[in-house]
Amino acid sequence: MAGTKNHDYHILPPDIAPLATTIGALTFTSGMVLFMHDLPGGHFVPWLGLAVLLASMFMWFSKIVNEAHAGDHTPVVQLHQRYGMILFIASEVMFFVGWFWAFFDFSLFPSTLTEVVDGQWPPKAIEAVMDPFALPLLNTLILLCSGTTVTWAHHSLIHGDRDGLKKGLWATVLLGLLFTSIQAYEYLHAPFPFGQNTYGSAFYMATGFHGFHVIVGTIMLIVCLVRSYKGDFTPRQHFGFEASAWYWHFVDVVWLFLFVCIYIWGNAGAVIE
């Protein structure tokens, strides 16, 4: 059954991908609840949900790419795709607001949480914290550089420079992988564990979820790199790349807030390892 077309938009026929994605997400999140409470199915259900989620996402995104190749992404459709990406990033902003809120609540009012943080911040149980001007500063420079390389790639694409597009994407992907490697090394040598107190929990949840977003953004850019070698994207139609670049810049900005608020301000007065 073909979709209905007019000059502004393309109405798709009913498809299994959105339903499968919903089922996969529900199964995965429910499975994680089972896992965290050590209930039956906790070691199986999350993996099943994740497999369904990834398969349905691959199927869904592949169809979107095929629609673009078929010319179905008219200016009206592209505009609403941008609206969708803006709303998605806005929801991600609020997600991180929650973690920053928790960190500031603990750090600004330690006297009201005497039993939790010993009336001071960082808590007395934290004997040493990470030096913000060592690996965190290096990772900050890496992410700032990656923001310039993805902009280089975008600028090259707009001006029809396919070679510059590929080089910019390669540089951004490699910088993203380097950032993740350094953060993994930092976690392995951290002077405090996760979950020992509110400081460790707030620190690892905020920086860890950011690290997860870096991994997701890197995967998105790798897909864009593969598509660039296949001849996808034109100066007038390249929403897939544009959305990935927006997401990457969002990741950069969140890290700057993390670096200033958690690594520098949040560690003020503590012993630096």
TIDRENLUM-968658 format. One record per residue (C-alpha): residue number from 1; residue in one letter; chain; x, y, z. Coordinates in pm, 1 decimal, decimal comma. Layout:
residues N
@nr = NUM | rest = a | kette = A | xx = X | yy = Y | zz = Z
...
***
This chain:
residues 273
@nr = 1 | rest = m | kette = A | xx = 0,0 | yy = 0,0 | zz = 0,0
@nr = 2 | rest = a | kette = A | xx = 158,5 | yy = 327,6 | zz = -108,7
@nr = 3 | rest = g | kette = A | xx = 154,6 | yy = 638,3 | zz = 102,8
@nr = 4 | rest = t | kette = A | xx = -60,0 | yy = 937,2 | zz = 15,1
@nr = 5 | rest = k | kette = A | xx = 133,6 | yy = 1230,9 | zz = -132,6
@nr = 6 | rest = n | kette = A | xx = 80,8 | yy = 1597,8 | zz = -201,3
@nr = 7 | rest = h | kette = A | xx = 319,7 | yy = 1887,5 | zz = -254,6
@nr = 8 | rest = d | kette = A | xx = 385,0 | yy = 1949,9 | zz = 116,0
@nr = 9 | rest = y | kette = A | xx = 389,5 | yy = 1619,5 | zz = 296,4
@nr = 10 | rest = h | kette = A | xx = 382,4 | yy = 1242,8 | zz = 264,4
@nr = 11 | rest = i | kette = A | xx = 133,0 | yy = 1039,4 | zz = 470,4
@nr = 12 | rest = l | kette = A | xx = 273,0 | yy = 695,6 | zz = 544,8
@nr = 13 | rest = p | kette = A | xx = 60,5 | yy = 383,2 | zz = 571,8
@nr = 14 | rest = p | kette = A | xx = 40,7 | yy = 205,4 | zz = 911,6
@nr = 15 | rest = d | kette = A | xx = 375,1 | yy = 52,8 | zz = 1007,3
@nr = 16 | rest = i | kette = A | xx = 497,5 | yy = -191,8 | zz = 1271,0
@nr = 17 | rest = a | kette = A | xx = 815,0 | yy = 3,2 | zz = 1361,2
@nr = 18 | rest = p | kette = A | xx = 660,1 | yy = 258,8 | zz = 1603,5
@nr = 19 | rest = l | kette = A | xx = 466,8 | yy = -12,8 | zz = 1786,8
@nr = 20 | rest = a | kette = A | xx = 772,2 | yy = -238,8 | zz = 1804,8
@nr = 21 | rest = t | kette = A | xx = 982,5 | yy = 48,4 | zz = 1939,0
@nr = 22 | rest = t | kette = A | xx = 724,2 | yy = 117,4 | zz = 2210,0
@nr = 23 | rest = i | kette = A | xx = 708,7 | yy = -249,7 | zz = 2308,8
@nr = 24 | rest = g | kette = A | xx = 1088,4 | yy = -272,2 | zz = 2314,4
@nr = 25 | rest = a | kette = A | xx = 1124,1 | yy = 37,4 | zz = 2533,2
@nr = 26 | rest = l | kette = A | xx = 854,5 | yy = -82,5 | zz = 2775,2
@nr = 27 | rest = t | kette = A | xx = 1009,6 | yy = -429,4 | zz = 2796,7
@nr = 28 | rest = f | kette = A | xx = 1357,7 | yy = -288,5 | zz = 2854,7
@nr = 29 | rest = t | kette = A | xx = 1254,1 | yy = -46,0 | zz = 3130,3
@nr = 30 | rest = s | kette = A | xx = 1035,6 | yy = -308,3 | zz = 3300,0
@nr = 31 | rest = g | kette = A | xx = 1321,7 | yy = -555,4 | zz = 3279,8
@nr = 32 | rest = m | kette = A | xx = 1557,1 | yy = -307,4 | zz = 3443,3
@nr = 33 | rest = v | kette = A | xx = 1313,0 | yy = -274,7 | zz = 3734,6
@nr = 34 | rest = l | kette = A | xx = 1318,2 | yy = -653,6 | zz = 3770,4
@nr = 35 | rest = f | kette = A | xx = 1698,5 | yy = -651,2 | zz = 3754,7
@nr = 36 | rest = m | kette = A | xx = 1744,0 | yy = -376,2 | zz = 4015,5
@nr = 37 | rest = h | kette = A | xx = 1506,4 | yy = -552,7 | zz = 4257,0
@nr = 38 | rest = d | kette = A | xx = 1663,9 | yy = -893,6 | zz = 4188,9
@nr = 39 | rest = l | kette = A | xx = 1332,9 | yy = -1039,3 | zz = 4072,2
@nr = 40 | rest = p | kette = A | xx = 1279,6 | yy = -1334,3 | zz = 3833,4
@nr = 41 | rest = g | kette = A | xx = 1348,7 | yy = -1237,4 | zz = 3473,4
@nr = 42 | rest = g | kette = A | xx = 1580,3 | yy = -954,4 | zz = 3569,2
@nr = 43 | rest = h | kette = A | xx = 1874,0 | yy = -1107,3 | zz = 3384,0
@nr = 44 | rest = f | kette = A | xx = 1676,8 | yy = -1188,1 | zz = 3068,2
@nr = 45 | rest = v | kette = A | xx = 1395,8 | yy = -939,8 | zz = 3012,8
@nr = 46 | rest = p | kette = A | xx = 1618,2 | yy = -626,6 | zz = 2979,1
@nr = 47 | rest = w | kette = A | xx = 1826,9 | yy = -788,8 | zz = 2706,2
@nr = 48 | rest = l | kette = A | xx = 1513,5 | yy = -899,4 | zz = 2522,2
@nr = 49 | rest = g | kette = A | xx = 1370,3 | yy = -548,3 | zz = 2538,3
@nr = 50 | rest = l | kette = A | xx = 1699,7 | yy = -394,7 | zz = 2426,5
@nr = 51 | rest = a | kette = A | xx = 1720,0 | yy = -631,2 | zz = 2127,9
@nr = 52 | rest = v | kette = A | xx = 1363,6 | yy = -546,2 | zz = 2019,2
@nr = 53 | rest = l | kette = A | xx = 1429,4 | yy = -175,2 | zz = 2072,3
@nr = 54 | rest = l | kette = A | xx = 1749,2 | yy = -168,9 | zz = 1866,2
@nr = 55 | rest = a | kette = A | xx = 1600,7 | yy = -381,0 | zz = 1586,2
@nr = 56 | rest = s | kette = A | xx = 1289,1 | yy = -165,1 | zz = 1559,1
@nr = 57 | rest = m | kette = A | xx = 1494,3 | yy = 156,9 | zz = 1568,6
@nr = 58 | rest = f | kette = A | xx = 1716,9 | yy = 28,3 | zz = 1289,0
@nr = 59 | rest = m | kette = A | xx = 1411,3 | yy = -62,6 | zz = 1083,1
@nr = 60 | rest = w | kette = A | xx = 1243,5 | yy = 271,6 | zz = 1150,7
@nr = 61 | rest = f | kette = A | xx = 1548,4 | yy = 485,4 | zz = 1073,8
@nr = 62 | rest = s | kette = A | xx = 1620,7 | yy = 285,3 | zz = 757,9
@nr = 63 | rest = k | kette = A | xx = 1272,1 | yy = 366,9 | zz = 631,8
@nr = 64 | rest = i | kette = A | xx = 1323,8 | yy = 735,3 | zz = 707,9
@nr = 65 | rest = v | kette = A | xx = 1643,9 | yy = 731,7 | zz = 501,6
@nr = 66 | rest = n | kette = A | xx = 1461,9 | yy = 558,1 | zz = 216,2
@nr = 67 | rest = e | kette = A | xx = 1190,3 | yy = 823,5 | zz = 231,4
@nr = 68 | rest = a | kette = A | xx = 1455,4 | yy = 1093,4 | zz = 197,7
@nr = 69 | rest = h | kette = A | xx = 1600,5 | yy = 918,0 | zz = -107,9
@nr = 70 | rest = a | kette = A | xx = 1251,0 | yy = 896,2 | zz = -257,3
@nr = 71 | rest = g | kette = A | xx = 1205,7 | yy = 1271,9 | zz = -225,2
@nr = 72 | rest = d | kette = A | xx = 938,4 | yy = 1253,8 | zz = 42,8
@nr = 73 | rest = h | kette = A | xx = 1118,4 | yy = 1492,6 | zz = 277,7
@nr = 74 | rest = t | kette = A | xx = 970,4 | yy = 1815,0 | zz = 146,9
@nr = 75 | rest = p | kette = A | xx = 1053,7 | yy = 2150,8 | zz = 312,1
@nr = 76 | rest = v | kette = A | xx = 745,0 | yy = 2114,3 | zz = 534,1
@nr = 77 | rest = v | kette = A | xx = 849,5 | yy = 1765,1 | zz = 643,9
@nr = 78 | rest = q | kette = A | xx = 1207,6 | yy = 1878,9 | zz = 712,3
@nr = 79 | rest = l | kette = A | xx = 1076,4 | yy = 2170,8 | zz = 919,7
@nr = 80 | rest = h | kette = A | xx = 875,2 | yy = 1938,1 | zz = 1141,3
@nr = 81 | rest = q | kette = A | xx = 1170,4 | yy = 1700,9 | zz = 1171,9
@nr = 82 | rest = r | kette = A | xx = 1366,5 | yy = 1992,5 | zz = 1310,8
@nr = 83 | rest = y | kette = A | xx = 1084,3 | yy = 2071,8 | zz = 1552,7
@nr = 84 | rest = g | kette = A | xx = 1094,2 | yy = 1711,4 | zz = 1669,9
@nr = 85 | rest = m | kette = A | xx = 1470,5 | yy = 1720,4 | zz = 1725,7
@nr = 86 | rest = i | kette = A | xx = 1444,4 | yy = 2050,2 | zz = 1914,5
@nr = 87 | rest = l | kette = A | xx = 1181,1 | yy = 1902,4 | zz = 2146,4
@nr = 88 | rest = f | kette = A | xx = 1392,3 | yy = 1590,3 | zz = 2197,3
@nr = 89 | rest = i | kette = A | xx = 1696,5 | yy = 1797,3 | zz = 2296,4
@nr = 90 | rest = a | kette = A | xx = 1474,0 | yy = 2006,7 | zz = 2525,8
@nr = 91 | rest = s | kette = A | xx = 1364,3 | yy = 1686,5 | zz = 2701,8
@nr = 92 | rest = e | kette = A | xx = 1730,5 | yy = 1589,3 | zz = 2738,1
@nr = 93 | rest = v | kette = A | xx = 1803,5 | yy = 1927,4 | zz = 2893,2
@nr = 94 | rest = m | kette = A | xx = 1537,2 | yy = 1866,4 | zz = 3157,7
@nr = 95 | rest = f | kette = A | xx = 1682,5 | yy = 1519,5 | zz = 3218,9
@nr = 96 | rest = f | kette = A | xx = 2017,0 | yy = 1674,2 | zz = 3314,5
@nr = 97 | rest = v | kette = A | xx = 1845,2 | yy = 1949,0 | zz = 3513,4
@nr = 98 | rest = g | kette = A | xx = 1733,3 | yy = 1673,8 | zz = 3751,1
@nr = 99 | rest = w | kette = A | xx = 2089,7 | yy = 1556,4 | zz = 3816,4
@nr = 100 | rest = f | kette = A | xx = 2222,7 | yy = 1910,6 | zz = 3855,1
@nr = 101 | rest = w | kette = A | xx = 1933,1 | yy = 1986,6 | zz = 4091,1
@nr = 102 | rest = a | kette = A | xx = 2027,6 | yy = 1691,0 | zz = 4310,9
@nr = 103 | rest = f | kette = A | xx = 2394,6 | yy = 1791,7 | zz = 4318,0
@nr = 104 | rest = f | kette = A | xx = 2316,5 | yy = 2154,5 | zz = 4405,9
@nr = 105 | rest = d | kette = A | xx = 2062,4 | yy = 2051,0 | zz = 4668,8
@nr = 106 | rest = f | kette = A | xx = 2326,5 | yy = 1841,7 | zz = 4847,0
@nr = 107 | rest = s | kette = A | xx = 2609,9 | yy = 2092,6 | zz = 4806,8
@nr = 108 | rest = l | kette = A | xx = 2431,8 | yy = 2419,5 | zz = 4883,3
@nr = 109 | rest = f | kette = A | xx = 2253,4 | yy = 2299,8 | zz = 5197,7
@nr = 110 | rest = p | kette = A | xx = 2483,7 | yy = 2047,8 | zz = 5366,1
@nr = 111 | rest = s | kette = A | xx = 2386,5 | yy = 2168,0 | zz = 5715,0
@nr = 112 | rest = t | kette = A | xx = 2031,0 | yy = 2041,1 | zz = 5658,4
@nr = 113 | rest = l | kette = A | xx = 2161,9 | yy = 1698,3 | zz = 5559,2
@nr = 114 | rest = t | kette = A | xx = 2389,0 | yy = 1629,2 | zz = 5854,6
@nr = 115 | rest = e | kette = A | xx = 2306,7 | yy = 1259,7 | zz = 5868,0
@nr = 116 | rest = v | kette = A | xx = 2368,1 | yy = 1220,1 | zz = 5495,5
@nr = 117 | rest = v | kette = A | xx = 2672,4 | yy = 1437,5 | zz = 5421,3
@nr = 118 | rest = d | kette = A | xx = 2805,2 | yy = 1504,3 | zz = 5773,8
@nr = 119 | rest = g | kette = A | xx = 2709,6 | yy = 1871,8 | zz = 5750,4
@nr = 120 | rest = q | kette = A | xx = 2976,8 | yy = 1955,2 | zz = 5492,5
@nr = 121 | rest = w | kette = A | xx = 3040,3 | yy = 1923,9 | zz = 5119,1
@nr = 122 | rest = p | kette = A | xx = 3205,6 | yy = 1713,5 | zz = 4994,6
@nr = 123 | rest = p | kette = A | xx = 3115,1 | yy = 1474,6 | zz = 5278,7
@nr = 124 | rest = k | kette = A | xx = 3379,9 | yy = 1372,7 | zz = 5532,1
@nr = 125 | rest = a | kette = A | xx = 3374,1 | yy = 1021,4 | zz = 5387,0
@nr = 126 | rest = i | kette = A | xx = 3526,4 | yy = 1160,7 | zz = 5065,8
@nr = 127 | rest = e | kette = A | xx = 3896,3 | yy = 1164,0 | zz = 5147,6
@nr = 128 | rest = a | kette = A | xx = 3998,2 | yy = 1297,2 | zz = 4805,8
@nr = 129 | rest = v | kette = A | xx = 3832,8 | yy = 1416,0 | zz = 4485,9
@nr = 130 | rest = m | kette = A | xx = 3945,0 | yy = 1430,3 | zz = 4124,6
@nr = 131 | rest = d | kette = A | xx = 4171,6 | yy = 1710,9 | zz = 4012,2
@nr = 132 | rest = p | kette = A | xx = 3955,6 | yy = 1913,9 | zz = 3770,5
@nr = 133 | rest = f | kette = A | xx = 4261,7 | yy = 2049,2 | zz = 3592,1
@nr = 134 | rest = a | kette = A | xx = 4401,0 | yy = 1709,1 | zz = 3501,4
@nr = 135 | rest = l | kette = A | xx = 4195,9 | yy = 1459,0 | zz = 3297,3
@nr = 136 | rest = p | kette = A | xx = 3866,6 | yy = 1656,7 | zz = 3322,0
@nr = 137 | rest = l | kette = A | xx = 4034,8 | yy = 1963,6 | zz = 3170,0
@nr = 138 | rest = l | kette = A | xx = 4185,6 | yy = 1746,3 | zz = 2895,5
@nr = 139 | rest = n | kette = A | xx = 3842,7 | yy = 1602,2 | zz = 2818,0
@nr = 140 | rest = t | kette = A | xx = 3698,4 | yy = 1954,2 | zz = 2809,6
@nr = 141 | rest = l | kette = A | xx = 3953,2 | yy = 2055,4 | zz = 2545,6
@nr = 142 | rest = i | kette = A | xx = 3879,7 | yy = 1737,7 | zz = 2350,6
@nr = 143 | rest = l | kette = A | xx = 3504,7 | yy = 1805,2 | zz = 2342,5
@nr = 144 | rest = l | kette = A | xx = 3557,1 | yy = 2169,8 | zz = 2248,4
@nr = 145 | rest = c | kette = A | xx = 3780,6 | yy = 2057,9 | zz = 1961,5
@nr = 146 | rest = s | kette = A | xx = 3517,4 | yy = 1804,2 | zz = 1853,6
@nr = 147 | rest = g | kette = A | xx = 3262,1 | yy = 2084,9 | zz = 1839,0
@nr = 148 | rest = t | kette = A | xx = 3483,5 | yy = 2268,5 | zz = 1590,9
@nr = 149 | rest = t | kette = A | xx = 3544,1 | yy = 1957,9 | zz = 1377,7
@nr = 150 | rest = v | kette = A | xx = 3174,0 | yy = 1873,6 | zz = 1348,3
@nr = 151 | rest = t | kette = A | xx = 3112,6 | yy = 2238,8 | zz = 1249,6
@nr = 152 | rest = w | kette = A | xx = 3389,2 | yy = 2200,0 | zz = 990,0
@nr = 153 | rest = a | kette = A | xx = 3208,6 | yy = 1894,6 | zz = 853,8
@nr = 154 | rest = h | kette = A | xx = 2876,9 | yy = 2081,8 | zz = 843,1
@nr = 155 | rest = h | kette = A | xx = 3030,9 | yy = 2383,2 | zz = 672,0
@nr = 156 | rest = s | kette = A | xx = 3198,2 | yy = 2155,8 | zz = 415,1
@nr = 157 | rest = l | kette = A | xx = 2869,5 | yy = 1978,2 | zz = 342,1
@nr = 158 | rest = i | kette = A | xx = 2682,3 | yy = 2304,9 | zz = 287,3
@nr = 159 | rest = h | kette = A | xx = 2948,0 | yy = 2415,1 | zz = 37,1
@nr = 160 | rest = g | kette = A | xx = 2959,5 | yy = 2082,8 | zz = -146,9
@nr = 161 | rest = d | kette = A | xx = 3299,9 | yy = 1975,2 | zz = -12,3
@nr = 162 | rest = r | kette = A | xx = 3254,2 | yy = 1600,0 | zz = 35,0
@nr = 163 | rest = d | kette = A | xx = 3618,3 | yy = 1547,1 | zz = 130,0
@nr = 164 | rest = g | kette = A | xx = 3596,4 | yy = 1806,6 | zz = 407,4
@nr = 165 | rest = l | kette = A | xx = 3272,3 | yy = 1645,7 | zz = 529,0
@nr = 166 | rest = k | kette = A | xx = 3442,0 | yy = 1308,0 | zz = 565,7
@nr = 167 | rest = k | kette = A | xx = 3754,8 | yy = 1447,1 | zz = 729,7
@nr = 168 | rest = g | kette = A | xx = 3550,6 | yy = 1652,9 | zz = 977,0
@nr = 169 | rest = l | kette = A | xx = 3337,6 | yy = 1352,5 | zz = 1068,7
@nr = 170 | rest = w | kette = A | xx = 3642,0 | yy = 1127,7 | zz = 1107,6
@nr = 171 | rest = a | kette = A | xx = 3805,8 | yy = 1381,1 | zz = 1339,7
@nr = 172 | rest = t | kette = A | xx = 3488,2 | yy = 1421,3 | zz = 1547,1
@nr = 173 | rest = v | kette = A | xx = 3434,2 | yy = 1046,1 | zz = 1582,9
@nr = 174 | rest = l | kette = A | xx = 3796,4 | yy = 989,9 | zz = 1689,3
@nr = 175 | rest = l | kette = A | xx = 3776,1 | yy = 1272,9 | zz = 1943,3
@nr = 176 | rest = g | kette = A | xx = 3452,0 | yy = 1127,2 | zz = 2080,2
@nr = 177 | rest = l | kette = A | xx = 3614,1 | yy = 785,3 | zz = 2120,9
@nr = 178 | rest = l | kette = A | xx = 3914,7 | yy = 948,9 | zz = 2289,6
@nr = 179 | rest = f | kette = A | xx = 3686,9 | yy = 1131,3 | zz = 2534,3
@nr = 180 | rest = t | kette = A | xx = 3509,6 | yy = 807,3 | zz = 2627,0
@nr = 181 | rest = s | kette = A | xx = 3841,5 | yy = 624,9 | zz = 2675,8
@nr = 182 | rest = i | kette = A | xx = 3977,5 | yy = 895,4 | zz = 2905,2
@nr = 183 | rest = q | kette = A | xx = 3657,0 | yy = 904,4 | zz = 3108,9
@nr = 184 | rest = a | kette = A | xx = 3669,2 | yy = 525,5 | zz = 3148,4
@nr = 185 | rest = y | kette = A | xx = 4030,9 | yy = 554,7 | zz = 3270,9
@nr = 186 | rest = e | kette = A | xx = 3924,8 | yy = 832,2 | zz = 3509,5
@nr = 187 | rest = y | kette = A | xx = 3647,8 | yy = 615,3 | zz = 3655,2
@nr = 188 | rest = l | kette = A | xx = 3884,1 | yy = 320,8 | zz = 3702,0
@nr = 189 | rest = h | kette = A | xx = 4124,9 | yy = 538,2 | zz = 3902,7
@nr = 190 | rest = a | kette = A | xx = 3869,2 | yy = 751,0 | zz = 4089,1
@nr = 191 | rest = p | kette = A | xx = 3943,8 | yy = 801,7 | zz = 4461,6
@nr = 192 | rest = f | kette = A | xx = 3580,4 | yy = 734,8 | zz = 4561,3
@nr = 193 | rest = p | kette = A | xx = 3325,2 | yy = 469,2 | zz = 4457,9
@nr = 194 | rest = f | kette = A | xx = 2971,1 | yy = 495,3 | zz = 4330,9
@nr = 195 | rest = g | kette = A | xx = 2692,9 | yy = 476,0 | zz = 4588,8
@nr = 196 | rest = q | kette = A | xx = 2902,9 | yy = 523,7 | zz = 4902,9
@nr = 197 | rest = n | kette = A | xx = 2733,4 | yy = 857,2 | zz = 4974,4
@nr = 198 | rest = t | kette = A | xx = 2539,9 | yy = 1135,5 | zz = 4803,6
@nr = 199 | rest = y | kette = A | xx = 2852,9 | yy = 1291,5 | zz = 4654,2
@nr = 200 | rest = g | kette = A | xx = 2956,7 | yy = 973,4 | zz = 4473,3
@nr = 201 | rest = s | kette = A | xx = 2603,0 | yy = 900,8 | zz = 4357,3
@nr = 202 | rest = a | kette = A | xx = 2539,2 | yy = 1253,5 | zz = 4227,1
@nr = 203 | rest = f | kette = A | xx = 2882,1 | yy = 1272,1 | zz = 4063,3
@nr = 204 | rest = y | kette = A | xx = 2863,7 | yy = 940,7 | zz = 3880,0
@nr = 205 | rest = m | kette = A | xx = 2501,1 | yy = 977,5 | zz = 3774,7
@nr = 206 | rest = a | kette = A | xx = 2560,5 | yy = 1320,5 | zz = 3620,7
@nr = 207 | rest = t | kette = A | xx = 2895,7 | yy = 1249,9 | zz = 3454,7
@nr = 208 | rest = g | kette = A | xx = 2805,4 | yy = 889,8 | zz = 3371,7
@nr = 209 | rest = f | kette = A | xx = 2485,2 | yy = 980,7 | zz = 3190,7
@nr = 210 | rest = h | kette = A | xx = 2677,4 | yy = 1247,8 | zz = 3003,5
@nr = 211 | rest = g | kette = A | xx = 2930,3 | yy = 983,3 | zz = 2903,9
@nr = 212 | rest = f | kette = A | xx = 2643,1 | yy = 767,2 | zz = 2778,4
@nr = 213 | rest = h | kette = A | xx = 2520,3 | yy = 1058,1 | zz = 2567,3
@nr = 214 | rest = v | kette = A | xx = 2870,2 | yy = 1098,4 | zz = 2423,6
@nr = 215 | rest = i | kette = A | xx = 2861,3 | yy = 732,6 | zz = 2319,3
@nr = 216 | rest = v | kette = A | xx = 2517,9 | yy = 777,6 | zz = 2159,8
@nr = 217 | rest = g | kette = A | xx = 2635,1 | yy = 1091,6 | zz = 1979,9
@nr = 218 | rest = t | kette = A | xx = 2946,1 | yy = 911,5 | zz = 1856,4
@nr = 219 | rest = i | kette = A | xx = 2730,3 | yy = 630,8 | zz = 1715,1
@nr = 220 | rest = m | kette = A | xx = 2510,1 | yy = 887,9 | zz = 1541,7
@nr = 221 | rest = l | kette = A | xx = 2815,2 | yy = 1050,5 | zz = 1382,6
@nr = 222 | rest = i | kette = A | xx = 2955,2 | yy = 711,9 | zz = 1278,0
@nr = 223 | rest = v | kette = A | xx = 2627,2 | yy = 644,4 | zz = 1095,7
@nr = 224 | rest = c | kette = A | xx = 2659,5 | yy = 986,4 | zz = 928,5
@nr = 225 | rest = l | kette = A | xx = 3016,5 | yy = 901,7 | zz = 828,1
@nr = 226 | rest = v | kette = A | xx = 2906,8 | yy = 572,6 | zz = 669,6
@nr = 227 | rest = r | kette = A | xx = 2624,2 | yy = 750,2 | zz = 488,8
@nr = 228 | rest = s | kette = A | xx = 2864,5 | yy = 1017,8 | zz = 361,9
@nr = 229 | rest = y | kette = A | xx = 3075,4 | yy = 745,3 | zz = 196,7
@nr = 230 | rest = k | kette = A | xx = 2756,0 | yy = 609,5 | zz = 37,2
@nr = 231 | rest = g | kette = A | xx = 2688,6 | yy = 950,3 | zz = -119,1
@nr = 232 | rest = d | kette = A | xx = 2404,8 | yy = 1055,6 | zz = 113,2
@nr = 233 | rest = f | kette = A | xx = 2342,7 | yy = 1415,8 | zz = 218,6
@nr = 234 | rest = t | kette = A | xx = 2324,2 | yy = 1716,9 | zz = -8,8
@nr = 235 | rest = p | kette = A | xx = 2375,2 | yy = 2086,7 | zz = 66,5
@nr = 236 | rest = r | kette = A | xx = 1996,6 | yy = 2133,4 | zz = 60,9
@nr = 237 | rest = q | kette = A | xx = 1887,6 | yy = 1812,5 | zz = 236,3
@nr = 238 | rest = h | kette = A | xx = 2091,9 | yy = 1666,1 | zz = 521,0
@nr = 239 | rest = f | kette = A | xx = 1868,1 | yy = 1658,6 | zz = 826,6
@nr = 240 | rest = g | kette = A | xx = 2020,9 | yy = 1332,4 | zz = 955,8
@nr = 241 | rest = f | kette = A | xx = 2361,5 | yy = 1496,3 | zz = 978,5
@nr = 242 | rest = e | kette = A | xx = 2219,9 | yy = 1823,7 | zz = 1109,4
@nr = 243 | rest = a | kette = A | xx = 2032,7 | yy = 1648,1 | zz = 1390,5
@nr = 244 | rest = s | kette = A | xx = 2349,3 | yy = 1459,6 | zz = 1488,6
@nr = 245 | rest = a | kette = A | xx = 2548,5 | yy = 1784,7 | zz = 1491,7
@nr = 246 | rest = w | kette = A | xx = 2286,2 | yy = 1954,5 | zz = 1711,3
@nr = 247 | rest = y | kette = A | xx = 2297,6 | yy = 1661,4 | zz = 1951,7
@nr = 248 | rest = w | kette = A | xx = 2677,1 | yy = 1677,1 | zz = 1964,1
@nr = 249 | rest = h | kette = A | xx = 2677,9 | yy = 2048,3 | zz = 2043,3
@nr = 250 | rest = f | kette = A | xx = 2422,4 | yy = 1981,2 | zz = 2317,9
@nr = 251 | rest = v | kette = A | xx = 2659,7 | yy = 1721,1 | zz = 2465,5
@nr = 252 | rest = d | kette = A | xx = 2942,6 | yy = 1977,7 | zz = 2454,2
@nr = 253 | rest = v | kette = A | xx = 2740,9 | yy = 2241,0 | zz = 2640,5
@nr = 254 | rest = v | kette = A | xx = 2629,8 | yy = 1994,9 | zz = 2910,6
@nr = 255 | rest = w | kette = A | xx = 2992,0 | yy = 1896,3 | zz = 2969,2
@nr = 256 | rest = l | kette = A | xx = 3094,5 | yy = 2259,9 | zz = 3017,3
@nr = 257 | rest = f | kette = A | xx = 2830,7 | yy = 2292,0 | zz = 3289,9
@nr = 258 | rest = l | kette = A | xx = 2948,6 | yy = 1965,0 | zz = 3445,7
@nr = 259 | rest = f | kette = A | xx = 3310,7 | yy = 2072,8 | zz = 3438,7
@nr = 260 | rest = v | kette = A | xx = 3246,4 | yy = 2412,7 | zz = 3597,2
@nr = 261 | rest = c | kette = A | xx = 2976,0 | yy = 2316,3 | zz = 3847,0
@nr = 262 | rest = i | kette = A | xx = 3074,3 | yy = 1965,4 | zz = 3956,1
@nr = 263 | rest = y | kette = A | xx = 3447,2 | yy = 1928,5 | zz = 3891,8
@nr = 264 | rest = i | kette = A | xx = 3557,8 | yy = 2282,0 | zz = 3987,5
@nr = 265 | rest = w | kette = A | xx = 3293,5 | yy = 2446,9 | zz = 4208,8
@nr = 266 | rest = g | kette = A | xx = 3168,1 | yy = 2120,3 | zz = 4362,2
@nr = 267 | rest = n | kette = A | xx = 3520,9 | yy = 2019,5 | zz = 4467,7
@nr = 268 | rest = a | kette = A | xx = 3612,3 | yy = 2352,9 | zz = 4625,7
@nr = 269 | rest = g | kette = A | xx = 3786,2 | yy = 2303,9 | zz = 4957,9
@nr = 270 | rest = a | kette = A | xx = 3826,5 | yy = 1927,6 | zz = 4918,1
@nr = 271 | rest = v | kette = A | xx = 4151,0 | yy = 1732,6 | zz = 4908,1
@nr = 272 | rest = i | kette = A | xx = 4263,9 | yy = 1682,2 | zz = 4547,2
@nr = 273 | rest = e | kette = A | xx = 4408,0 | yy = 1343,7 | zz = 4463,6
***
